[in-house]
């Protein structure tokens, strides 16, 4: 069964065991014996560690984390370490290999015979749509890539499928992308592939187009839409749990007292440095605790770095502090960034959802991508203090965060936030709605919600108390739901 599951992952990711060995840092012959069922090492063995490290590394490089999540039944919000653990557990479970629901459904709807492989069907359908959108013929594409037009025709019919690493495939993607750029069709290509124009024209544009051709983006979009509907559908459970926690008497004063004790060792200077994730947690605790003690009424939040610092036991502390600010009628403006992955964006919305329901938070998304090289954090108490930090992506654990109470520094931070806000749009609108079925139509109904998606927005209505309507305009969320509902772009 271990051998079967390894081969399932290899087929899903379209890689060889040699690719995985190189990425994981071991010899191909060692992993090949496991792949072929010659030996079955224990879960804790170095061989399995190398194997899973290789899968995780390739998933990170090709933005295929959603595929691993889908295979092993993990959650979108799981950290890499949790995903790694669940993947190993799945590899050793005594059950048939997992078949991706979305892929099986697409295959059945395609009407293809049982002799054809699903990846061929998916690739052929996407390549055909891509060439029709580009307005490029087999002959023209063959001329621009040096390929026989009959070979391209076989690709479009699903009779052939290139390997992901194929130089032929790279030439096809490059030729189509250049053609659509020259014809001013980047927006059409963006609508078709769910890749932004910036992503398509960036250094990873060709790789993103290859991933789309193989259908790799569909897993994450499908799961993200499903999870967001599940979150909204379970709001009544969120409210119940919040009441239960309140009944348990969670002591915010204990957190404030601890923060005050730790602050006594802080330098009296107007600026203090904090190192790494633990430093950021200490700075944020001090920052929010001071805000509660001073009675401030406005908070500005921006961050495009990983949400890892919010996880673990610290999540309880942060949730308690934020809930106390809401209780004190503090108005909070939070900017989310479009360059986050769809999975992380949905995870962020899920974390914030109970706070959104208070009506005290205005949420935005910022369109300009912050890039892949640096991550930034900017938390501001207007006129009082700010936390600011920048690091190379992946080195947040060694980043230096500055906590400043200097009026000039805080003023500059407010100017920066105001500039970001000019390029931002509202992320979610929440309002009460009736229990009646809307008359405008176009909705599909799931267990606890009704959903409608058009080119501009997604509307999700609860069909159980509390009756609330949620509107999202974030492009990634809109595209995810249009894909989920299988509407044409």
C-alpha positions, 0 to 999 in steps of 0.5 A, spaced: 500 500 500 505 504 501 508 503 494 501 504 491 500 511 494 507 513 493 506 512 485 499 516 486 503 522 488 508 521 483 502 521 478 499 526 481 505 531 481 507 528 474 514 527 477 519 521 477 522 518 483 529 521 481 526 528 481 523 526 489 530 524 491 534 530 488 529 534 492 529 530 498 537 529 498 538 522 497 539 517 492 534 515 487 536 507 488 534 507 495 527 511 494 526 506 488 526 500 492 520 503 496 516 505 490 517 498 487 515 495 493 521 491 494 522 494 501 517 498 506 521 502 511 518 504 518 514 511 518 520 514 522 526 512 518 530 517 514 528 514 508 521 516 509 523 523 511 527 524 505 521 521 501 516 526 504 522 532 504 522 531 496 515 531 495 514 537 500 520 541 496 517 540 489 510 542 492 513 548 494 517 550 488 511 548 483 505 551 488 502 544 488 501 544 496 494 543 494 495 537 491 498 534 497 493 537 502 487 533 497 491 527 497 492 526 505 486 529 507 489 535 511 486 542 512 488 548 508 490 552 514 495 546 516 502 548 517 508 545 513 510 541 519 502 538 520 502 537 513 508 533 513 505 529 519 499 527 515 502 525 509 506 520 512 500 518 516 496 517 510 502 513 506 501 508 512 494 507 512 491 501 510 486 503 505 486 504 497 489 510 494 485 516 495 482 519 488 481 526 488 474 528 488 474 534 483 478 530 478 474 524 478 468 528 477 471 532 471 473 525 468 466 523 468 463 529 466 468 529 460 464 523 457 471 519 456 472 512 455 475 508 461 481 507 457 483 514 457 487 517 463 484 523 467 490 527 466 490 527 458 483 529 459 484 535 463 490 537 459 487 537 452 481 540 455 485 546 458 490 546 452 484 547 447 481 552 451 487 556 451 488 556 444 481 558 442 482 564 447 488 566 444 486 565 437 492 561 435 491 555 430 495 548 430 499 551 424 501 557 427 503 554 434 507 549 430 511 554 426 512 558 433 514 552 437 518 548 431 513 543 433 509 539 428 502 541 427 499 534 427 503 533 434 499 539 437 492 536 434 494 530 438 495 534 444 488 537 444 485 531 443 488 528 449 491 522 445 498 525 447 500 528 454 507 532 455 511 531 461 511 537 466 518 538 465 518 537 457 521 543 453 516 542 448 511 544 453 515 550 455 515 552 448 508 552 447 506 556 454 511 561 452 509 562 445 501 562 447 503 567 452 507 572 448 502 572 442 496 574 447 501 579 450 502 582 443 494 582 442 493 585 448 489 579 451 492 578 458 486 580 461 482 574 457 488 569 459 488 572 467 480 570 467 481 563 464 487 561 468 486 564 475 493 567 474 493 575 475 496 579 469 502 580 474 503 573 475 503 571 468 508 577 466 513 575 472 518 570 472 514 564 474 509 566 468 511 560 464 511 555 470 504 558 472 501 557 465 504 549 465 500 548 472 494 551 469 494 546 463 495 540 468 489 542 472 493 543 478 490 549 481 483 546 481 484 542 487 486 549 491 480 553 488 475 547 489 477 546 497 478 553 498 471 555 496 468 549 500 472 551 506 469 558 506 462 556 505 463 551 511 466 557 515 460 561 514 455 555 515 458 554 522 457 561 524 452 559 529 457 554 532 462 559 532 457 564 536 456 558 541 463 556 542 464 564 544 459 564 549 462 557 552 469 560 552 466 567 555 462 562 561 469 559 562 471 566 565 477 567 560 481 572 564 484 578 560 487 581 566 492 575 567 494 577 560 495 584 561 498 583 568 503 578 565 505 583 559 506 589 564 511 585 568 515 583 562 514 590 560 518 592 566 524 589 563 524 594 557 528 599 555 525 606 557 527 609 550 522 610 545 524 604 540 525 597 542 528 591 537 524 584 537 528 578 534 524 573 530 517 570 531 517 570 538 520 577 538 514 579 534 509 575 539 512 579 545 511 586 541 504 585 539 502 583 546 505 589 549 502 593 543 495 591 544 496 590 552 498 598 552 492 599 547 487 596 552 490 600 558 490 607 554 483 606 552 485 607 544 480 607 539 483 605 533 488 600 530 491 599 523 493 592 521 497 590 515 502 584 514 504 580 508 508 575 511 506 568 513 501 567 518 505 562 522 507 567 528 499 567 530 499 559 530 500 555 536 498 557 544 499 564 542 493 564 538 489 564 544 493 570 547 492 574 540 484 572 540 483 574 547 486 581 546 483 582 539 476 580 543 477 585 548 479 590 543 472 589 540 469 589 546 471 596 548 469 598 541 475 599 538 475 600 530 480 596 526 482 597 519 486 590 516 489 590 510 490 583 507 494 582 501 493 579 494 500 576 493 498 571 499 496 564 496 488 562 496 489 557 501 492 562 506 487 568 504 481 563 506 485 561 512 486 568 514 478 570 513 476 563 517 481 566 523 478 573 522 470 571 521 468 571 529 471 578 529 468 580 523 461 579 526 462 584 531 461 590 525 468 593 528 472 591 523 473 594 516 477 589 512 481 590 505 485 587 500 491 590 497 492 589 489 499 591 488 503 584 489 508 585 495 513 580 491 516 574 493 523 576 496 520 580 502 515 580 507 512 586 511 509 587 517 506 594 520 501 595 526 499 602 528 496 605 534 495 612 531 499 617 534 501 613 539 506 607 537 507 602 531 510 595 530 514 595 523 518 589 520 521 587 514 525 580 512 527 576 506 521 571 505 523 565 509 527 568 514 522 571 518 524 567 524 530 572 524 527 578 522 528 584 527 521 588 528 521 595 531 517 597 536 516 605 536 513 610 540 516 616 537 511 621 534 515 622 527 516 614 526 509 613 528 506 618 523 510 616 517 507 609 519 500 612 518 502 615 512 505 608 509 498 605 511 494 611 508 498 610 501 496 602 501 489 604 503 489 608 496 490 601 492 485 597 497 478 595 496 473 592 501 474 584 502 468 582 505 461 586 506 456 582 511 449 584 512 443 581 515 438 578 510 431 575 510 430 567 511 426 567 504 429 565 498 432 570 493 428 572 487 434 574 483 436 567 482 442 564 480 444 561 486 446 554 488 444 551 495 449 547 499 448 544 506 447 551 510 448 556 505 446 559 498 452 561 493 452 565 487 458 568 483 458 572 477 464 576 474 465 581 480 463 578 486 461 572 490 454 572 495 454 567 500 447 567 504 446 563 510 439 559 510 439 558 518 439 563 523 443 567 524 441 570 517 447 573 514 449 575 507 456 575 505 459 579 499 466 578 497 470 581 491 477 579 492 479 576 485 482 570 487 475 568 491 471 570 485 475 565 481 475 560 486 467 560 486 466 560 479 471 554 478 467 551 484 460 552 480 463 550 474 461 557 470 464 559 464 469 565 465 
